[in-house]
Amino acid sequence: ADVSKESDGSLLIDAALSAAQCRNGLALSGDNTNVSKCVRNATVDALRWERKITSRSQKELLGEVGAPFLQLLLSWSGLHRSPWSFCTVTQARSIVRYAKESLELSSTAWGRAPTSLELIILRLAQADVECQLPGGYVPEGEALYRAALSSLEDTDSGISGNVVSVLESHCLCGLSKIALTGVESVTTSKSADDYARECLDALAILSEDNTAADVTLFHWRGSNAFNSSVAFHICAARQLVAESMLRGSKQEDAYRFLEDAVRDAPFSYDAAFALGSFRLRMLLSQVSPSDTDRKMAQTQLLKAAKLNVKKADPFALLGLWYEVQNDGKRALGCHSKALILDPTHPVAGRGVLRMKSYKDIEHLCIAATSVTSPVNGWAWRAVGRGKAMGKGDDESAAICFQQALRCRDIQAHTNENLGFFFRDPTVRDRDGGGLGECGETWSDLAGCYRRLGKYSAALRAYTSADEVSSGGVPPDVLCAWAHVELELGLYDEAVAKFEAVLGGSESASLAVASYGHGTAMLALSRLHANEGKFGSALEHLQRGIKSVKSLVEAKGQPASLSSSACALKLLGDLYTFGSSLPASLFGKDEDDANDKLDCCHHDDNTVSKLSFASKGGEAYTKAWQTHNEREAKCDVSSDSSLLSAAALFDVGTSLLCQARILASSLGEGTGGGTKSSMLDMPSKCPGIRGRIDQCIEHFRKAIEMEETFAPAWCGLGSALCYKDTLLAQHCFCRALQIDKASPENWSNLGLVYADRGIVNASSEALDALTCVADTPFMWIGRALLLEDEGAKVDESS
């Protein structure tokens, strides 16, 4: 019991301290330059306590000093700045629920009922969660705004008239924003412009009332708290009216409205800046603005900067103005001045990134990320790109991109007052398509995940990029997305994306899409062949061949010899895989006449199949020649011999497949009454003999190039099975010495042992195969051994 009392006492002290810190932060609300840290700390404390404090007695202790409700007021801060600056919609809902429970417990535990003002502010905070944050449920927020308005109209609420006006203006601004989005659930005759003008009418009276400055605004007791709240809502309402007029194509009306505001309050910074930002916005929207329009925008922004030299916004927009005038030096100076006043300014930060390389301003970006701000996503994104592209640190880059996506200037820039100015001012198509900044950040994050091998996470990130894109996904991102799907075995989805790129206009991504499309078709062909769908497998091969041939034959593409060799290699893979399909699928081809010279004993289907597979050998040969050309034109790389060996191995493999096509048509491998063996095949057909000799030659050249290239030893052993099984056995053993994890080496060795009647060695090889891979050859080998054993039993009996 003593321990429990001590714990409760400690909690009560922590709660009282947090409440005092919140009151101090609320007193600073008139000074937005110093309040951000207090808002951040209050948010962190509220979320921590909401998760940690679960018992009723502890919640009653917190409610006794009012800490949860004070934390909500400061985390929200919606009467003086953008609400819920450091919260996601889920976090803000948790804080509201936590504060509401505290008020209810306060009423039941120690008889302190919530006041009308507290309940109204709680509704406003909850309404801002649903309407101002991405992912909120707007109809619920709208209902809360209207409920708060109804409560404020009650003359018995006991709330000061000036305070009522401020709270009503907040509700009206919220309803105006909802009306602008067009998702109002209650049908009314009022538009967004009507709500905003009602707000301005109510606030105009307060701004003219000299006694209103002394009004205490609930817990916001700073000397300038009330006037600051009035100015904030006037500025918001004016921007809503202007935005409403702009959307209604009433640019002239919006301009006159803001001009009248400046005329009525010539020394008001907010009015001057609102007009200056409007003039700059119109300037950026015009195709050929006049010199007068340019000068008026500059003059108004300079006036706003002089009225309040501590504000960064005018300097940032002046930087944009100078960018449009191609005056880089002055533009950089204005952006730099804005960043001195506000290191996280989203417009100035993006301006500096456009004008300087990341290496030159890395210190500015890192400084911006070290500041607590909801709009420093531009800095997190720049740091992330620097780590990913410059340092190859994808782990750290992914964290930076995640931080950027949590910031409002990336996640929901359209809700920011200066969101229109985030884009490059020299780009006239302000509503152009593409991923947008948020989609590009998702794409950058997906790229990090892809390079890290986290393909499922990359797939989700690419999907999110597509969901937030404003005009479709660019071809390069589609290709990267499709390659991730290839890694995950989502071949049909990958094909659809590659075909979308190939069906578009000329772009730098066509070569990548053609190669990726061929790769996907080869994978689908293998999949369908394993399922017995041989016709579909051949169809996919032909589609893949068409894509890759267009890539190989296109002028100027691929751009390098190395990429050309890769395309030829893929083309060879597509043709060569056709050797595993039934001959009956291949119709007569005009090019088959040449193959009949050494294949006179074979049917037309076999000759057509041979002709198809032989084109793979031609492609492999061209790839080898291209590699040799590359070696002659540039310095030989450390892996040059390995690449040459791999190219020669491909040529040898194609020739071996061709020989097997001819051998299978003569009965080899079919069993039954033919009793044909591999050793008999060269003598039966000169086509088989010639191809076996050629493929042995290529495999030996590959081994000479790279003696430790295990596939070449395995290929050589497979070819020698047609001539000398003892030499073939030696080659398979050498391949296993180099690579003991290859299932092909173990299965070939086991089958050679079985063919030679070495039962124990074959059984050991097949046992080793079961430890390496789950392959049908281990069952085939066992079946052959059991078949021989059964034959011996029959003979003995």
DOKOLFI-694276 format. One record per residue (C-alpha): x, y, z; residue in one letter. Coordinates in steps of 0.001 Angstrom, whole numbers, plus 500000, padded with zeros to 6 digits. Layout:
N
XYZA ...
//
This chain:
797
500000500000500000A 502852502374500821D 504456501655497464V 501152502387495724S 500781505708497565K 504347506666496700E 503705505825493040S 500498507854493012D 502294510781494621G 505002510683491980S 502384510539489225L 500536513503490726L 503755515535490780I 504479514629487124D 500926515571486165A 501145518919487971A 504480519661486310L 503071518789482862S 500026520975483532A 502271523882484501A 504345523436481334Q 501179523382479245C 499933526604480871R 503275528202480097N 503017527060476477G 499449528386476200L 500660531748477468A 503087531867474512L 500374531294471907S 500586534863470680G 504207534239469711D 504284531453467142N 508091531495466911T 508552529991470389N 505473527846470843V 506352524978468456S 508570523182470964K 505892523418473658C 503273522015471269V 505566519152470329R 506329518285473966N 502662518391474934A 501810516060472053T 504506513578473030V 503444513623476703D 499777513180475854A 500432510203473596L 502806508628476117R 500338508956478993W 497427507803476850E 499257504506476269R 500796504192479743K 498005505247482114I 495283502606482085T 493844502310485612S 490904504438486688R 492615505702489849S 495602506994487892Q 493339508694485342K 491522510400488225E 494849511746489524L 495676513186486114L 492238514704485816G 492560516308489243E 495158518789487948V 493630518958484450G 496775517724482672A 495041515704479896P 492768518585478894F 495624521124478988L 497722518804476850Q 494863518632474349L 494599522444474213L 498302522836473475L 498559519872471073S 495589521262469161W 496400525028469282S 493788525533466599G 492840529065467669L 496253530507466806H 497845528225464205R 497184525216461974S 495605522608464279P 497279519383465343W 500649520335463846S 502495517266465114F 499796514590464962C 498446512067462540T 494699511600462553V 495029508451464692T 497223510177467268Q 494943513216467459A 491904511003467996R 493721509273470857S 494499512604472538I 490870513759472193V 489558510489473607R 492058510682476458Y 491012514253477352A 487315513444477106K 487701510505479496E 489577512757481901S 486759515331481946L 484179512620482564E 486217511122485420L 486702514577486925S 482940514967487073S 482311511614488775T 485417511503490985A 485454514942492540W 482262516622491339G 483788519094488922R 481463519213485893A 482924520404482555P 481992523975481641T 480192524917478442S 483365526477477077L 485393523318477730E 482854521131475956L 482706523495472966I 486502523618472640I 486611519835472904L 484152519639469984R 486204522085467925L 489391520132468566A 487659516893467553Q 486140518538464473A 489575519756463367D 490868516190463682V 488287514913461211E 488321517868458808C 491875519250458865Q 493995516079458993L 494437513574456154P 492338510466456731G 489677512147458875G 485950511476458585Y 484667514809457283V 480914514283457891P 481557513755461595E 483704516884461749G 481021518898459994E 478410517725462509A 480687518777465373L 481200522250463893Y 477448522719463584R 476861521395467113A 479430523875468461A 477716526733466606L 474378525764468145S 475930525738471622S 477527529138471069L 474166530626470117E 472854529740473596D 472684533035475519T 472928531194478859D 476315529645478112S 478079532220480277G 480828532785477674I 482070536294476884S 480679537738473664G 484139538389472227N 485210534820472921V 481988533562471331V 482832535536468189S 486292533953467947V 484925530437468428L 482133531053465918E 484686532279463393S 486651529069463877H 483533526996463146C 482722529083460083L 486267528721458712C 486006524967459183G 482670524805457363L 484087526962454588S 486970524537454060K 484516521633453965I 482395523448451390A 485482524007449229L 486091520254449136T 482465519657448074G 481773516946450652V 479166518680452810E 476712516159454246S 474124518815455156V 472479520535452224T 472495524311452714T 472265527369450527S 475601528679451848K 478805528376449897S 482394528427451083A 482473532138450265D 479375532769452423D 480837531017455466Y 484158532858455137A 482460536252454767R 480322535610457849E 483542534901459698C 485107538133458462L 482055540198459435D 482206538869462993A 485941539404463294L 485881542874461762A 483943544120464766I 486503542622467156L 489481544076465288S 487944547553465555E 487105547140469264D 490006548530471288N 488762546858474490T 488873543407472904A 492657543258473323A 492232542874477085D 489919539863476770V 491188536638478359T 490793533781475891L 490184530843478246F 493590529295479108H 495396531356476469W 496308534187478847R 499161535780476940G 499121539528476481S 498582539173472751N 496676535888472686A 493269537273471777F 494468539633469046N 496688536871467670S 493693534545467405S 491619537233465681V 494420537957463190A 494896534253462476F 491221533719461687H 490966536927459626I 493908535796457509C 492423532302457116A 488989533682456202A 490431536069453616R 492359533256452006Q 489216531112451931L 487236533898450267V 489981534449447716A 490296530693447077E 486545530407446638S 486583533254444122M 489496531725442251L 487719528392441956R 484706530243440653G 486916531957438023S 486429535288439776K 490029536423439824Q 489087540071439568E 486670539824442520D 489308538061444620A 491831540739443735Y 489468543584444668R 488556541835447928F 492196541582449017L 492923545117447834E 490053546458449960D 491496544598452945A 494852546329452426V 493161549673451996R 491219549222455229D 494330548121457147A 497370549591455376P 499770548591458153F 498501545047458567S 501117542476457658Y 498511539737457162D 496500541809454678A 499607542930452806A 500998539428452529F 497651537942451459A 497493540414448570L 501149539864447674G 500815536078447606S 497669536409445479F 499442538625442955R 502343536198442738L 499948533304442289R 498246535087439402M 501646535900437951L 502689532249437982L 499375531200436423S 499729533520433433Q 501466532385430270V 502748535851429345S 502425538191432339P 502909541904431778S 505701543943433301D 503093545787435364T 501843542544436925D 505390541522437744R 506167544840439374K 502953544907441409M 503612541415442817A 507171542361443782Q 506137545666445352T 503415544093447476Q 505699541335448760L 508399543889449590L 505815545903451524K 504762542816453495A 508403542055454264A 508934545584455626K 505804545418457789L 507170542373459635N 510833541649459088V 510641538555461314K 508293536713458951K 509891534316456469A 506926534002454062D 507449537269452094P 511149536574451563F 510400533042450361A 507842534293447819L 510201537051446711L 512710534277446015G 510130532685443711L 509571536026442011W 513266536390441286Y 513405532793440026E 510765533676437442V 512884536679436429Q 515946534390436039N 517795536408438685D 519390533483440471G 521599535504442783K 518760537541444289R 516459534509444380A 519030532540446359L 519511535516448679G 515792535771449431C 515424532033450007H 518468532081452281S 517024534977454282K 513762533064454699A 515660530003455926L 517520532123458455I 514167533251459887L 512610529792459594D 515019526898458885P 512123524623457891T 510285526990455535H 508803524705452847P 508884527238449993V 512370528587450654A 513787525114451265G 512500523822447943R 513798526964446243G 517331526451447538V 517217522777446497L 516295523838442960R 519163526295442729M 522009524479444464K 523293520938444500S 522498518877447580Y 526188518654448459K 526374522458448753D 523345522771451051I 523488519461452924E 524104521354456178H 520907523386455670L 518824520256455083C 520256518498458115I 519631521609460220A 516021521671459032A 515488518023459981T 516802518727463476S 514034521293464048V 510627520140465221T 508256521115462413S 505308519624460537P 506481521149457221V 510119520062456941N 509306517101454712G 511287518724451888W 514438518492454031A 513851514880455072W 513317513954451427R 516501515728450307A 518548514059453047V 517038510708452104G 517983511128448451R 521486512174449462G 521933509055451571K 520445506744448930A 522135508114445808M 525262509662447253G 526216507260450023K 524310504089449172G 522834503965452672D 519340502736451856D 518502501850455472E 518975505447456640S 517409506811453455A 514237504766454045A 513911506274457531I 514265509773456066C 511609509128453425F 509258507770456095Q 509764510957458114Q 509079513046455005A 505809511233454361L 504634512108457871R 505068515838457206C 502159517931455993R 504054519650453170D 504579516219451577I 501493514336452693Q 498835517015452180A 500368520127450620H 497010521290449263T 495901521985452843N 498840524338453422E 498390528080452953N 501439528269450689L 500986524838449116G 500516526359445656F 504083527685445762F 505776524361446521F 506279523554442836R 508912524957440505D 507717528477439497P 509325528183436070T 507018525262435164V 503915526805433647R 501794523644433736D 500864524010437402R 498264521242437198D 500371518807435206G 500194515082435764G 502720512804437332G 503283511375440741L 503491514690442538G 505889515241445417E 504128512790447722C 504057510078445066G 507727510672444228E 508625510264447896T 506706506975448034W 508547505912444877S 511918506836446427D 511020504808449518L 510017501856447320A 513371502076445543G 515179501801448889C 513126498775449871Y 513782497183446476R 517542497591446785R 517382496197450315L 515523493124449047G 512328494003450929K 510100493378447937Y 506769493172449776S 507410496551451405A 508493497956448033A 505281496683446458L 503170498450449101R 505144501660448634A 504673501617444844Y 500952500997445367T 500775504028447664S 502620506112445072A 500023505124442476D 497154505974444845E 498373509530445468V 499496510246441899S 497678513072440160S 498180512042436547G 499398508489436298G 502643506782437175V 505686507713435019P 507195504972432827P 510408504623434845D 508459504063438061V 506137501588436331L 509152499594435162C 510680499550438638A 507319498512440101W 507017495709437521A 510494494401438352H 509483494145442015V 506444492118440947E 508731489874438897L 510774489178442021E 507584488266443894L 506304486004441104G 503449488348440133L 504159487869436442Y 500768488864435002D 500769492144436936E 504318492854435783A 503399492158432150V 500487494592432355A 502791497377433555K 505494496682430980F 502876496689428210E 501493500000429506A 504955501524429070V 505456499923425654L 502079501233424530G 503022504814425386G 505037507362423479S 508766507205422946E 510670507444426178S 513907506410427771A 512061503597429548S 511109501679426389L 514330499667426413A 513861498717430074V 510220497838429440A 511049495681426412S 513665493747428339Y 511412493387431377G 508506492258429195H 510687489560427638G 511839488416431087T 508252488210432342A 507167486261429271M 509978483760429775L 508937483298433412A 505292482800432422L 506299480333429722S 508237478260432255R 505307478400434651L 502804477242432018H 505149474521430749A 505436473120434281N 501638473042434424E 501411471226431093G 500039474225429197K 502532473931426367F 500538475909423805G 500281478857426176S 503984478525426979A 504907478816423287L 502582481798422859E 504292483638425714H 507699482821424254L 506684484338420927Q 505382487507422625R 508602487832424590G 510682487279421458I 508765490036419674K 509510492530422476S 513192491674422752V 513734491594418969K 512257495097418724S 514760496144421365L 517723494531419610V 516768495825416178E 515799499365417284A 518162502105416182K 519998503663419073G 518675501143421578Q 520129499701423665P 522557502539424154A 525599500426425112S 527277497190424049L 526767495705427508S 523005496287427402S 522897494940423828S 524627491756424980A 522071491374427783C 519195491732425326A 520747489139422969L 521268486795425929K 517594487093426863L 516580486513423240L 518673483364423246G 517035482188426483D 513592482634424952L 514420480639421824Y 516333477952423706T 513510477309426157F 511414476280423158G 513492473084423044S 511658471850426152S 508233472066424437L 506614469294422332P 507586469286418644A 503943469044417598S 503445472708418541L 505853473976415899F 504496474495412398G 506500474378409205K 508840477348408784D 510343478683405544E 513743478766407243D 513682475017407956D 515235474025404595A 518787474628405832N 518260472333408802D 517091469436406596K 520589469105405137L 521793467175408198D 518386466142409569C 516955464108406706C 515632461364408985H 513418463690411044H 509826464818410615D 508824468386409725D 507701469260413262N 511090468255414665T 512869470279411999V 510676473322412796S 511390472964416479K 515098472652415710L 514961475781413569S 513269477666416423F 515853476563418998A 518806477208416680S 517876480913416612K 518742480934420291G 522249479742419416G 522545482556416872E 521487485108419507A 523986483682422027Y 526737483870419419T 525944487518418711K 525963488224422458A 529427486642422702W 530672488684419747Q 529212491852421275T 531024491107424515H 534287490687422612N 533697494050420883E 533139495652424267R 536415494191425521E 538236495572422490A 536835499083422978K 537368499489426707C 539576498271429505D 539088494636430438V 537213494383433741S 538048491952436534S 535093489732435618D 535730489786431868S 536903486177431705S 533858485020433655L 531527486876431287L 533263485339428262S 532961481887429810A 529259482447430500A 528679483552426887A 530461480473425512L 528511478286427925F 525239479694426532D 526282478865422958V 527257475350424008G 523974474875425878T 521985475868422788S 523876473356420645L 523337470640423262L 519587471385423293C 519495471134419504Q 521234467766419636A 518705466548422207R 515824467631419964I 517173465408417191L 517999462564419573A 514544462541421147S 512921462291417693S 514997459124417088L 513747457521420289G 516489458410422768E 515098458619426277G 511733457102425366T 512438453574426593G 510103450853425305G 511232448735422408G 513712451202420869T 516432450477423443K 518226453547422127S 520940455039424315S 522739458362424204M 525950456696423041L 524170455415419921D 522842458797418803M 525925460354417123P 526245457403414789S 522571457545413803K 522448461220412770C 525234463494411516P 523279466475412843G 523577465138416382I 527256464285415956R 528153467689414562G 526287469611417264R 527760467494420084I 531269468136418766D 530590471883418552Q 529076472178422017C 532012470208423548I 534358472672421874E 532478475663423307H 532327474188426807F 536070473531426722R 536750477106425609K 534594478333428483A 536651476226430927I 539861477608429437E 538502481128430043M 537405480410433628E 538506477062435038E 536315477374438140T 533105478028436184F 531044475047437406A 528181475263434836P 530700474788432004A 531987471547433604W 528385470366434042C 527593471216430414G 530699469441429213L 529716466355431182G 526206466435429688S 527651466590426161A 530166463819426828L 527313461519427859C 526827461070424091Y 530459459915423713K 532125458724426915D 530227458350430194T 533462457902432169L 534714461336431057L 531246462712431735A 531448461323435278Q 534794463099435750H 533328466411434568C 530373466167436966F 532727465387439848C 534835468423438960R 531697470583438855A 530776469346442345L 534241470186443647Q 533604473767442563I 529927474039443534D 528428471493445906K 525126473382446131A 524138472859442486S 521257470366442074P 522150469878438389E 525603468562439300N 524283466034441809W 521371464836439634S 523577464368436546N 526204462483438521L 523571460251440137G 522020459416436764L 525411458645435204V 526217456291438072Y 522800454644437658A 523359454258433920D 526727452606434551R 525238450302437197G 527162451804440148I 524216451552442498V 525784452617445808N 527461455706444372A 524249456661442565S 522264456275445777S 524731458479447666E 524527461159444977A 520734461114445098L 520821461332448909D 523014464427448598A 520586465835446027L 517720465640448531T 519744467910450869C 520318470501448147V 516953470910446397A 513521469392445975D 513703468299442341T 511958465547440314P 515344464071439370F 515812462545442804M 512602460543442306W 513513459650438732I 516922458435439869G 515390456357442651R 512917454870440179A 515745453861437833L 517631452193440666L 514533450318441825L 513784449315438236E 517249447793437841D 516948446085441192E 513580444605440198G 515016443380436887A 517835441609438718K 515352439932441043V 513312438750438067D 516414437315436387E 517518435469439523S 514070434012440034S 
//
